[in-house]
Amino acid sequence: MTSLPTFADVQAAARRLEGITLRTPLLENARVNAMLGGRLFLKAECLQRTGSFKLRGAYNFLASMSEADRRKGVVGWSSGNHAQGLAEAARLLGTKATIVMPADAPALKVANTRASGAEIVLYDRVKDSREEIGLGIARKTGATVVPPYDHAWILTGQGTAGLEIVEQAKALGVTLDAVAAPCSGGGLSTGIALAVKGLSPTTTVHAGEPAGFDDLARSLRSGKKETNDKLTGSICDALLAPTPGDITFALAKTLLGPGLVVTDEEVLDAMETAFREFKLVVEPGGAVALAAALTGKLPVKGRTVAVVCSGGNVDHATFARALARHTA
């Protein structure tokens, strides 16, 4: 890597995605605003094709490849949302996709990935290395590895959501004080930061993570890449990357404000609020930025803030658990 991706790269990704990804809505709720004392907007990427933002980066990656490389196929690893986005991008572009997924991935995400025509290889999240399995498949077949976050084509594709956020806010006559997005390896948060800073330099951008898996927040504080002690143990299955990516951390150090860390209980409350007030189905990992806003970790009072609800691929039992937390 000789240079980091730029705002212009996000703009180029937006042109590739025109007519492919949905321009998801930016939602506001008067009751929630009154409770928080400011204006809170939700970017509903849970309504995106495949149920998450991941199609943006996966399609941008495949569309940037040569036709010869696409004919050889692609391989990726993911707990579910990147898997679904990559599988669907491959289907749209007529490319064979093989996805390495943890055996404990939500059944819904596995089923949806298969439904887009991908071949799935399961692995043990604790004992096995998904990277080694995926790289082995790539060496054997000649397929191109499509990483879940640490690649310029991926994160600039994800960043197109940030372009939309600022443009949609501007159409409402709003300048955003802050934007926050969920974070695993950092592709979404840094891609969005590139876009937001390119259009609205005074807006701060933050990454939200589950407690115990806040490697980026700790890395931003220490100035070097930190690693999580555990690989499992949060309901936010989509946000369990062990450490920030090399490219994403290089961007995060210059583009992101302090990290936001929330508990699983706060995430469940946010899921319930998203359903009750915004009529959105949001998965745990997709609700961490919203949880930060609702708990005051991302201040909303007297400000205008947007948070990304990044995915809605939640199993029935977990969603029912979230809804049960509301008492009349």
C-alpha positions as CSV (number, residue, x, y, z in Angstrom):
1,M,0.0,0.0,0.0
2,T,1.6,3.2,-1.2
3,S,-1.2,5.6,-0.4
4,L,-4.5,5.6,1.6
5,P,-7.9,5.8,-0.1
6,T,-9.4,9.3,-0.5
7,F,-12.7,11.1,-0.6
8,A,-12.4,10.9,-4.5
9,D,-12.3,7.1,-4.2
10,V,-15.6,7.1,-2.3
11,Q,-17.1,9.3,-5.0
12,A,-15.9,6.8,-7.6
13,A,-17.4,3.9,-5.6
14,A,-20.8,5.8,-5.5
15,R,-20.8,5.9,-9.3
16,R,-20.2,2.1,-9.5
17,L,-23.0,1.5,-7.1
18,E,-25.5,3.7,-8.8
19,G,-28.6,1.6,-9.5
20,I,-27.2,-1.4,-7.5
21,T,-27.5,-0.4,-3.8
22,L,-30.5,1.4,-2.3
23,R,-30.3,4.9,-1.1
24,T,-31.6,4.0,2.4
25,P,-33.6,6.5,4.4
26,L,-32.4,8.9,7.1
27,L,-35.1,8.7,9.8
28,E,-36.1,11.0,12.6
29,N,-38.5,10.5,15.5
30,A,-40.0,13.4,17.5
31,R,-40.5,11.4,20.7
32,V,-36.9,10.2,20.7
33,N,-35.7,13.7,20.0
34,A,-37.7,15.1,22.9
35,M,-36.2,12.4,25.2
36,L,-32.7,13.2,24.1
37,G,-33.0,17.0,23.9
38,G,-31.6,17.1,20.4
39,R,-32.1,15.8,16.9
40,L,-31.1,12.2,16.2
41,F,-31.2,10.7,12.7
42,L,-31.0,7.0,11.9
43,K,-29.4,5.8,8.6
44,A,-31.4,2.6,8.0
45,E,-28.8,0.4,6.3
46,C,-30.8,-2.5,7.8
47,L,-33.1,-1.8,4.8
48,Q,-30.3,-2.2,2.3
49,R,-30.2,-5.1,-0.1
50,T,-29.1,-8.3,1.8
51,G,-30.1,-6.6,5.0
52,S,-26.9,-4.7,5.7
53,F,-24.4,-2.1,4.3
54,K,-22.0,-4.9,3.2
55,L,-23.2,-5.0,-0.4
56,R,-21.7,-1.6,-0.9
57,G,-18.2,-2.7,-0.3
58,A,-18.4,-6.1,-1.9
59,Y,-20.0,-4.9,-5.1
60,N,-17.5,-2.1,-5.4
61,F,-14.6,-4.6,-4.9
62,L,-15.9,-7.0,-7.6
63,A,-16.8,-4.2,-10.0
64,S,-13.2,-2.9,-9.7
65,M,-11.7,-6.3,-10.6
66,S,-10.7,-7.3,-14.1
67,E,-13.1,-9.5,-16.0
68,A,-10.4,-12.2,-16.1
69,D,-10.1,-12.2,-12.4
70,R,-13.8,-12.3,-11.8
71,R,-14.0,-15.4,-14.0
72,K,-11.7,-17.2,-11.5
73,G,-14.1,-16.5,-8.6
74,V,-13.8,-14.9,-5.2
75,V,-13.4,-16.1,-1.7
76,G,-14.2,-14.3,1.6
77,W,-14.6,-14.9,5.3
78,S,-17.4,-13.5,7.4
79,S,-19.8,-14.2,10.3
80,G,-22.7,-13.3,8.1
81,N,-23.2,-9.8,6.7
82,H,-20.1,-9.6,4.5
83,A,-20.9,-13.2,3.4
84,Q,-24.3,-12.1,2.3
85,G,-23.1,-9.0,0.6
86,L,-20.3,-10.8,-1.2
87,A,-22.5,-13.6,-2.3
88,E,-25.1,-11.2,-3.7
89,A,-22.5,-9.1,-5.4
90,A,-21.0,-12.3,-7.0
91,R,-24.5,-13.3,-8.1
92,L,-25.2,-9.9,-9.7
93,L,-21.9,-10.0,-11.6
94,G,-22.0,-13.7,-12.5
95,T,-19.0,-14.7,-10.4
96,K,-18.5,-17.8,-8.3
97,A,-18.2,-17.1,-4.5
98,T,-16.9,-19.3,-1.7
99,I,-17.5,-18.0,1.8
100,V,-15.7,-19.2,5.0
101,M,-18.2,-18.8,7.9
102,P,-18.0,-19.7,11.6
103,A,-20.0,-22.7,12.6
104,D,-21.8,-20.5,15.2
105,A,-22.9,-17.9,12.7
106,P,-26.6,-17.1,12.9
107,A,-28.6,-19.7,10.9
108,L,-30.4,-16.9,9.1
109,K,-27.2,-15.4,7.8
110,V,-25.9,-18.8,6.6
111,A,-29.2,-19.5,4.8
112,N,-29.3,-16.1,3.1
113,T,-25.7,-16.5,1.9
114,R,-26.6,-19.9,0.4
115,A,-29.7,-18.4,-1.2
116,S,-27.5,-16.1,-3.2
117,G,-25.6,-19.1,-4.7
118,A,-22.4,-19.0,-2.7
119,E,-20.6,-22.2,-1.5
120,I,-20.1,-22.1,2.3
121,V,-17.2,-23.6,4.2
122,L,-17.7,-23.7,8.0
123,Y,-15.0,-23.4,10.6
124,D,-14.5,-23.3,14.4
125,R,-14.1,-19.7,15.5
126,V,-11.9,-20.6,18.4
127,K,-9.8,-23.5,17.0
128,D,-9.4,-22.5,13.3
129,S,-8.1,-19.6,11.3
130,R,-10.6,-18.3,8.8
131,E,-7.9,-16.4,7.0
132,E,-5.8,-19.6,6.6
133,I,-8.8,-21.5,5.3
134,G,-9.7,-18.8,2.8
135,L,-6.2,-18.2,1.6
136,G,-5.8,-22.0,1.0
137,I,-9.0,-22.0,-1.1
138,A,-7.6,-19.0,-3.1
139,R,-4.3,-20.7,-3.7
140,K,-6.0,-23.9,-4.9
141,T,-8.6,-22.3,-7.2
142,G,-7.0,-19.0,-8.2
143,A,-9.9,-17.1,-6.7
144,T,-9.4,-13.5,-5.5
145,V,-9.7,-13.0,-1.7
146,V,-12.3,-10.3,-0.9
147,P,-11.5,-9.2,2.7
148,P,-14.3,-8.1,5.0
149,Y,-12.9,-4.6,5.7
150,D,-9.2,-4.0,5.3
151,H,-9.1,-3.0,1.6
152,A,-9.5,0.3,-0.2
153,W,-12.2,-1.0,-2.5
154,I,-14.2,-2.4,0.4
155,L,-14.1,0.6,2.7
156,T,-14.7,3.2,0.0
157,G,-17.7,1.2,-1.0
158,Q,-19.0,1.3,2.5
159,G,-18.2,5.0,2.7
160,T,-20.9,5.7,0.1
161,A,-23.4,5.5,3.0
162,G,-21.6,8.5,4.5
163,L,-22.1,10.5,1.3
164,E,-25.8,9.8,1.5
165,I,-26.0,10.7,5.1
166,V,-24.6,14.2,4.6
167,E,-26.5,14.8,1.4
168,Q,-29.8,13.7,3.0
169,A,-29.1,15.9,6.0
170,K,-28.3,18.9,3.8
171,A,-31.6,18.3,1.9
172,L,-33.3,18.7,5.3
173,G,-31.4,21.9,6.0
174,V,-29.3,20.2,8.6
175,T,-25.5,20.3,9.3
176,L,-24.5,17.3,11.4
177,D,-22.5,17.8,14.6
178,A,-21.5,14.1,14.7
179,V,-22.0,10.8,12.9
180,A,-21.4,7.3,14.4
181,A,-21.3,3.9,12.9
182,P,-20.8,0.3,14.2
183,C,-17.3,-1.0,14.0
184,S,-15.7,-4.5,13.7
185,G,-12.5,-4.1,11.7
186,G,-13.2,-0.5,10.8
187,G,-14.3,-0.5,7.2
188,L,-17.6,1.1,7.6
189,S,-16.6,3.7,10.2
190,T,-13.5,4.8,8.3
191,G,-15.2,4.8,4.9
192,I,-18.0,6.9,6.3
193,A,-15.4,9.2,7.9
194,L,-13.7,9.7,4.5
195,A,-17.1,10.7,3.0
196,V,-18.4,12.8,5.8
197,K,-15.1,14.8,6.2
198,G,-15.0,15.3,2.5
199,L,-18.5,17.0,2.5
200,S,-18.7,18.3,6.1
201,P,-15.3,18.9,7.6
202,T,-16.6,20.1,11.0
203,T,-18.6,17.0,11.6
204,T,-17.0,14.5,13.9
205,V,-17.2,10.8,13.2
206,H,-17.1,8.0,15.7
207,A,-17.0,4.2,15.8
208,G,-19.2,2.2,18.1
209,E,-18.1,-1.2,19.6
210,P,-19.4,-3.7,22.1
211,A,-17.8,-3.8,25.6
212,G,-14.9,-6.4,25.7
213,F,-14.4,-6.1,21.9
214,D,-13.4,-2.4,21.8
215,D,-10.1,-2.9,20.1
216,L,-10.4,0.2,18.0
217,A,-11.4,2.5,20.9
218,R,-8.3,1.2,22.8
219,S,-6.1,1.5,19.8
220,L,-7.1,5.1,19.2
221,R,-6.2,5.9,22.9
222,S,-2.9,4.1,22.8
223,G,-1.9,5.1,19.3
224,K,-1.1,1.5,18.3
225,K,-3.2,-1.5,17.2
226,E,-4.6,-3.3,20.2
227,T,-6.1,-6.8,20.2
228,N,-9.2,-8.2,22.0
229,D,-8.6,-10.7,24.7
230,K,-11.6,-12.9,23.5
231,L,-12.9,-14.0,20.2
232,T,-16.5,-14.7,21.3
233,G,-18.8,-13.6,24.1
234,S,-21.0,-10.7,22.8
235,I,-24.4,-10.8,21.2
236,C,-22.9,-8.5,18.6
237,D,-21.7,-11.3,16.4
238,A,-21.0,-9.0,13.5
239,L,-18.5,-6.9,15.5
240,L,-15.9,-9.5,16.8
241,A,-12.9,-8.8,14.7
242,P,-9.8,-9.3,17.0
243,T,-7.9,-6.1,15.9
244,P,-8.3,-3.1,13.6
245,G,-7.1,-3.5,10.0
246,D,-3.9,-1.9,8.8
247,I,-5.5,0.4,6.3
248,T,-8.6,1.1,8.5
249,F,-6.4,2.0,11.5
250,A,-4.2,4.3,9.5
251,L,-7.4,6.2,8.5
252,A,-9.0,6.0,11.9
253,K,-6.0,7.7,13.6
254,T,-6.6,10.9,11.5
255,L,-10.4,10.8,10.8
256,L,-12.2,9.4,13.8
257,G,-13.0,10.9,17.2
258,P,-12.9,8.9,20.4
259,G,-14.5,5.4,20.3
260,L,-17.9,4.6,21.8
261,V,-18.3,1.4,23.8
262,V,-21.7,-0.1,24.8
263,T,-22.8,-3.1,26.7
264,D,-24.9,-6.0,25.3
265,E,-27.8,-4.8,27.6
266,E,-27.6,-1.3,26.1
267,V,-27.6,-2.8,22.6
268,L,-30.8,-4.8,23.4
269,D,-32.5,-1.7,24.6
270,A,-31.4,0.1,21.4
271,M,-32.9,-2.7,19.3
272,E,-36.2,-2.4,21.1
273,T,-36.2,1.4,20.7
274,A,-35.5,1.1,17.0
275,F,-38.4,-1.2,16.6
276,R,-40.9,0.7,18.8
277,E,-40.1,4.2,17.7
278,F,-38.7,3.8,14.2
279,K,-40.3,0.5,13.1
280,L,-36.9,-0.9,12.2
281,V,-35.6,-4.4,12.8
282,V,-31.9,-4.0,13.7
283,E,-29.5,-6.7,14.6
284,P,-27.3,-6.4,17.7
285,G,-24.1,-5.3,15.9
286,G,-26.1,-2.9,13.9
287,A,-27.5,-1.1,17.0
288,V,-24.3,-0.2,18.8
289,A,-24.1,3.4,17.5
290,L,-27.7,3.9,18.3
291,A,-27.1,2.5,21.8
292,A,-24.3,5.0,22.3
293,A,-26.6,7.9,21.4
294,L,-29.5,6.7,23.6
295,T,-27.2,6.3,26.6
296,G,-25.5,9.6,26.2
297,K,-22.1,8.1,25.4
298,L,-22.5,10.0,22.1
299,P,-24.1,13.3,23.3
300,V,-27.2,14.3,21.4
301,K,-28.6,17.1,23.8
302,G,-28.5,20.4,22.0
303,R,-26.9,18.8,18.9
304,T,-27.8,17.1,15.6
305,V,-26.4,13.6,15.3
306,A,-26.7,10.7,12.8
307,V,-26.1,7.1,13.6
308,V,-25.9,4.2,11.2
309,C,-28.1,1.1,11.9
310,S,-25.9,-1.1,9.8
311,G,-27.8,-4.4,9.6
312,G,-31.0,-6.1,10.3
313,N,-30.1,-9.8,10.0
314,V,-31.1,-10.9,13.5
315,D,-32.4,-14.3,14.5
316,H,-35.9,-14.6,16.0
317,A,-34.8,-15.5,19.5
318,T,-32.4,-12.6,19.9
319,F,-34.9,-10.2,18.5
320,A,-37.7,-11.5,20.9
321,R,-35.2,-11.0,23.8
322,A,-34.7,-7.4,22.8
323,L,-38.5,-6.7,22.5
324,A,-39.2,-8.3,25.8
325,R,-37.1,-5.5,27.5
326,H,-39.8,-2.9,27.0
327,T,-42.3,-2.4,29.8
328,A,-45.3,-0.3,29.3
